[in-house]
């Protein structure tokens, strides 16, 4: 940016002319959300559903900050999963260029980072035209909230060279001794103790909002434990929408809406993504519940192209549902989408 200069000489004042640049290239502001949606659309067009992952890593599946060891949330999880899948990364740890350097690492030449988003929220005091703070009837300062989206570029630790004394996370030796079924049960035990009722038997897996009840087929009807728990998690995510919990549209009214309509389809997307997140927490593969046909993928492609905010809202609601079920909020401050 060229600044105009004012040169004052006694009574004479002259203003320099702004230099003329021919062929100057202007750049439009980056659209952080659109860039994320474009990555997910590209995956769907390639036949990959980014919220479905049918294996798990030894060190865990939820993308995690190298800086804070906290997990990323929302659409950042989907984008980092996609990148790891396409590039063959097996580590769950990601960090910025600076964070990696601080821990004794160096991003290899030519490696490309991944853009993730962070929603920053805050508030400021309202002032009048004279600069005085406006107060309410109680004499307290009036405030207005704001939300803004910031971007960070992160690299997987497998994209880096590390010094011998580098500070790298260690994979717990005891991880291999953990019974995945016990872990899957324990993950939701507290939630079920005070949450919806749960019944086993029959030929349907569903959540009944009016009764606040999850019904599952008998355990021996499932072909695999992964199929059992990913289905259970799917229905439990639905149950978080109850009016006494997250009060999501449709469920809080005691119904999912008509099959195939916008409310129904959106709630199914929230439950599908939430189930994938819970499976990653438990360390079990996630099996798909929705039809993975070309028609299913085409449906979400159309929806995402029409509304870029759809996937953000669904992933964020799924993260909130998982937080309620697991009983913690563990989003990395550089990656937590809210």
Buried (B, 14 or more C-beta within 10 A) or exposed (E): EEEEEEEEEEEEEEEEEEEEEEEEEEEEEEEBBEBBBBBBBEBBEEEBBBBBBEEBBEBBBBBBBBBBEBBBBBBBBBBBBBBBBEEEBEBBBBBBBEBBEEBBBBBEEEBEBBBBBBBEEEEEEBEEEEEEEEEEEEEEEEBEEEEEBEEBEBBBBBBBEBEEEBEBBEBEEEEEEEEBBEBBBEBBEEBBEEBBEBEEEEEEBEBBBEEBBBBBBEEEBBEEBBBBBBBBBBBBBBBBBBEEBBEBBBBBBEEBBEEEEBBBBBBBBBBBBBBBBBBBBBBBBBBBBBEEEEEBBEBBBEBBEEEBEBBBBBBBBBBBBBBBBBEEBBBBEBBBBB
